[in-house]
Amino acid sequence: MTNTDSSEGVLEGIRVLDLAGPMGVYCGKLWADMGADVIKVEPPAGDPMRSLGPFYKDEVHPEKSLYFFHYNTSKRSITLNLNTADGRELFKKLVKDTDILLETFPPGYMNDLGLGYTQLKEINPRLIMTSITPFGQTGPYREYKSSDLVGQALSGWTNTVGNVGERPTWPAVELGYHHVSISASAGTLIALYHRDMAGEGQHVDVSMHEAGAMVAASTVQSWDVRQEITSRRQATPNRGGWGIFQCKDGYVYSVTRDGPPINFLFKWLNEDGIEHDFWDPRWQDPAAVDDQGVAFRSQPENIEHMNSILRPWFMTYTMLELAERGQDHHLSFIPYNNIKDVVDDPQLEARNFFVDIEHPLMKDTPRDGGAPFNFSETPWRIRRRPPLIGEHNLEIYAGELGYTVEQLALLKAAGAI
């Protein structure tokens, strides 16, 4: 690992039992990388997330899932079967010294095991139990199953993505899972603060449906006050020089406003020797209209005329060149980065955002993304590589709970760990 800062994290001393699946696994990662002792509780065969790709060198192997790799840095791993009586007794012993329990099981599942919040707070009154579910612990949808796509669709997000007049589209990343994890992290840390003030834990009920609806922000008021549904935006705005243009290595979004900005663009074209007729006053005056009173620059044939000259010109520059030189010309050209562009981003590099992590089963050192925050006194860092299945069984069960090697062997043979 290239990040070797040994400073204590802001959550140093906080112990977490992490039973989360994909919907909440990022929440546990946030805490682990901030210094909490996050213990990933896996079934004896390993967490099902270990079967999710992509895989290192395309080798399908539970220890080589890059999905699991990313979301489980800085955590320790134990195996435990909650479906056995011995496994549940072990779990209760772990809960005694736990600050936060994170889980994503369906509502009622933990109660049925005798491990619900009401039962566990008798063991540890200071316990904070954070339950992340698709729709929360109550309400008519509480038992419905869901996925990241369902979370995004029901939140209204996907209805705003895509082109006007076309079907909504689905972003290729797990925005729903990430956002509910961030919401759960924030809510839990508030509960942790309350516990430190009042001395008691509580149950934090987090709904992906509600977390997604919260992101809708002012679109709720748009409907409530104006009965207006916020939908997809027009990909090609109704003026020339504004919109998405292809360039040498990708695409940029050109935000070329009326007034001085459009003249700055015309000047740049002159500098590059591009022939055009845009010094005609009608191109420069946003109030110019034709005989029917239609804005000159908004007429479809004029939009196409301007863009037909701009398209080949944009193709002579890279995204970065357009962004940087655009600023020199007081113009806003926004690059559409793909993930390679993000990894190579000089700003992220300068802030040491990416971290190389060594792994015993991977010859390379996979690069992992960092945190969107920096602490001046308690630095964020990845404290250890993602754990192997049950890698810390002996360390936790024997070293911390006092079980002997012989007892652990019996528990393993019984299927409890």
N, C-alpha and C positions, 0 to 999 in steps of 0.2 A: 504494500500500500504506500502511495506517495505521501499521504497526509499523515504525518507523524506527531502532530501536536498532542502532547499528553495532558493538556489542561482539562480540568473537570468541566463537564457539560452542565447546562442550566438545569437539567433534570437528574443530575447525579444523586444517587440515593433512593430514587423512586423505582419500585419493582412492579413490573407489569406481567401478567399472564395473558399471552396473546393466542386466542382461539379463533382469530378472524380468518375468513375466506377472502376471495378477491375484492368483495365489496368494502372491506375495512382494513385490508393488509397494509395499505399505505399509511394509515393512521399509526399503526405500531412502528412502522419504519421511521416516521417523523420523530417519535419519542426516543427510539433507540439511538438515532444519530444525534439527538440532543443530550445524550448521556444516561437515559434511563436503562435499567437492567431489564430488557424485554426478553422474556422466555417464550419462545415459540413452542406451543404444545401441539405435537403432531400425533396422528394415529401411528401404531407400530409399523405400518408399511410406508409411512411418510405422508406428508400433506399432499392432497390431490393437485395442488398448484404445481407440484414438481413435474406433473405430466403436461404442463402447458408450454408451448414453444414461444419464441424460437429457442433452439438448442445450440449449445456450443459445438461448432464444426458439424452441425446437423446430425449429431449423434443423440438419438432419443434415449435419455438416461435421467433418472430422478435427481442425480447430483449435478446435471449439466443444463438444467432449465434456466435460461437467461431471464425468463419472467420471474421465477422464484428468486434468482440471484439479485435482481434489482430491488425487489420489495422486502428483502429480509437481511439487509446489511445490518451489522452491529448487534444482531440478536443471538441469543443462545437457543439451542434446541433440545427438547426432551421428547420422548415418545410416551404416550399415555392413552389407554383405552377407557374412555368414560362410560362405555357400555358394560363394564364389569364392576362388580362391587368393590374389588380391591383397587381398581383404577379410580373410582369415585372417592374412596377413603384417602388415597394418595393426594388427590386433587384438593380435598378439604385441608389437608396438612399444609399444602402449598399456599392456600388462600390465607392462612393465619398471618403470614408475614408479607402479604401482597397489598400494594396500594391501589392498583387499577386492574380490573379484569375486563378484557376486550373480547367481545364475541359477536358473531353474525348469524347465529342459528335462527330458525323460524321462531316467532313468538310462542312461548309455552314450552319449547323444547328443553331448556335448562330446568324449568320447574318440574317437568316430568321426570327428570333425572334426580330430583331432590337437590339441585344445585342452582335454584333461582335466587334472586336477590334477597327475598325474604328469609330463605334458609341460610344463605351465606353470611348475611350481616349478623346473624347470631354467633357465628364463628369469629367474625372480624367486623365490629361496628364501624371501623374507619374505612372499610372497603368502598371504593367507587367502582360500580359495575356499569360499563358502557356497552349498550346493545345497539348495533346497527342493523336495521332491517329495511326492506324495500319501502314499507308503508307505516312503520311504527308498531307499537305494542297494542294499540287500540284502533277502533274505526272499522268500517265495513270492508276495507281492503286488507286488513291486518294479516290474513292468511294467504293472500295472493303471492305467487312466486314472481320473480322479476329478474332482470339482467341490466347491464349497463345501458343497452339500447332502449329497453323499456323505460328506464329512469330518464334518459335524455328525451325520449319522445313524449312522455307524459308531462314533463316539465315545461314543454313548449319550445325547447331549444331547437329541435330539428325542424320545426315549422319556420324558423327564421334562416335556415341554411339552404343554399341553392339559388337557382335563378327564378325570377318572377315568371309565373305561368307554368312552371315545371314542378314535379313532385319534390317534396322535401328530401334532403340527403342526410346521411349518418356520418358524423366525423369518425375517422379511423382510430381514434384513441379513446381511452376509457374516462371520459370527462365526468360521467355520472359517479363512478366509483371514486375518482379522485376528489371530487367536490364534497361528497358526503364524508369521506375520510378527513378532509380538512375541517369540516364543520364539527365532526365528532371530536377531533383533537382539541379544537378551541373550546367546545362545551365541557370536555373532561377536565381541561386545565382550569377552567373557571370553578368546576366542582372541587378540584384539588385545592384551590385557593380558599374556597368556603370551608373545606374540611380543616385546613390549617387554622382558620379563624374560629370555627365553631366546634371542632373536634369530632364531627360525624361525617360519614360518607353518605352517598346517595346513588340512586339508579339514574343513569343518563340514557334516555330513550331517543335515539336518533333515526330519522326517517329520510331515506334517499329522495323520496317524493317531495318532501318539504324542503330539503336542502336544494333540490333542483328548482322548485318553484320560487325560492328566495332569489335565485339568480335572475329570474325574469324581471326583477326590479321595476322600472317605470312602465313596462309593458302592461302590468296589472292596472295601473292608473289610466293608461291609454284606453283600456276597455271600460273600466269602471266609470270614468268621467265622460269619455267621448264615444264609447261603443266602437272603438277602432281596434282591429286585430293587427298587431305588429307581425309582418310576414317577411318573406324573402325580398331582398333588395335587387333592384335592376342592375344586372352585370354591366350594361353599357349605359351610363348616364346620358341625359338628353343635352349634351353639349360636347363639342369636339375637344380632344386633348385631355379628357377626364375618363378614367376607367382603367381596365387591366390591359397592359401591353406586354407582348413577348419581347425579350431581349436575348443577348448572346447565350446566357446560361440559365435562363428561367423567365420569371415574370415580375413586373413591378406594377404597383397601383399608382397611377398618376393623379394627383390632386392639384389640378391647375385652375385656380379660381380666376374670376373676371378681375379686370383692373390691372395693376402692375404685374402680377404673376404671369398672365398670359403674354404680356409684352416681354417679360424676361425670357420666356420660352422662345418667342420669335427671334429675339436677339441671339440666343444660343444657336438656333438654326442657321442664322446668318454667319456666325463664327465658324460653323462647320461647312459652310458653302452649300447649304441646302436651298434649292430654288423653291420659292413659294410666293403667294400673293397675299399674305396675311397682313401687309401694311395698309391694305384697304381699310379705311376707317370703320367699315361695318364689322370687321372682325374684332376690332379693339373696343368698340363701344357696346357694352352689354345691353344698352337700351335700344340698339338699332333694330328696326322691324321692317318687314316688307309691306307691300301695298295692302295686304289683308290683316296687318297688325301682328303677324307672327314673328317672334324674336328670330333675327337673322341666324344667330349661331345655333339655334335649337332646331332649325329645319333639317330633316333627315339627310337631304342631299349635301348640305353644308357640313354636317357632322362627318359624313363619309368622306367628303373632300379633304377636310383637315386630317382625319385619321389615316387616310391613304398616303399622305405625305409623312405623317409621324411614324407609321408602322416600320418602314424600312430604316428610318433614322434610329429608332429604339434598338433595332437589331445590331447596330454598330457598337453598342456598349454592353458591359456586364451589369448585373444588378448593383454590385458595390460601386462601380463607377457612376452609375446614374444616381445612386443615393448620395455619394460624396460630392460629385460635381453639381448635382441638383441643388445642394445646400449652398454651394458657391454662387449659384444663379438665383437663390431665393425661391427655389422650387422644391416641392415635396414629392419624391419618388420613393415609394415604400417597397422594399424587396419582399417577395413571397418565398421565404426560406423553406427548403426541404430539410430533412434531418441532417444531411451531410453539411449543409450550410450552417446549421445550428452548432454541430460539433466543431466546425472550423471557425466559429465566430470569434473574432479577436477580442471583443468585449468580455465574453464569457471566459476566454483564455486568460485575460488580464486579471480577472477576479477569481481565478483558480476554481471555477465552478465544477469542472470535471475531475474525477479522481480515478486513478488506476488501481485496481484491486487484484491482488494475487489470490489464486485458488489452487489447492493441491491437485485437482483433476483437470486443470486447464493450463496448457503451456503458455498461452498468452496472458496478459493482464487486462481483462475486460475493463472498459471505461464505463463509469457510472455517473449519472447526473447528481449534482449536489443539492444544496438548499437555496431557497429564494431569500434567505436572510443571513446576516452576519452579526454575531454578538461580539462586542469589544472585550468583554471580560470572561465570558464562558463560551469559547469557540465551538461552533458546530463542526463535527467531523465524523467520518465513518470509522468506528472504533475497532471493528473486526469484520472479516469477510463473512458472507452468508454461511450458516452452519450446515454441516452434514446431518443426515437423519439421525436424531438421537445422540448427537455428538457430545452433549453435556449431561447425559444420564448419570454417569458416575459422579461427576462433579457436583450435581445438584442433589440427587437422591442419597448418595453416600456422604459426600462432603458437607452438605447443608442440612439434610433431614436425618442423617445418622443411620441409614440403612447399611447393612453389611453386604458384601459382594454375594454371599450365599443367599440372602433374602432377595436380592435383586434378580438373581438367577431363577429363583422360584416364581417371582412375579412375572418374569419374562416367559417362563414355560407355561404359566397360566393365562398368557395373553393380555396381562394388565398393562405391560409396558413394551 
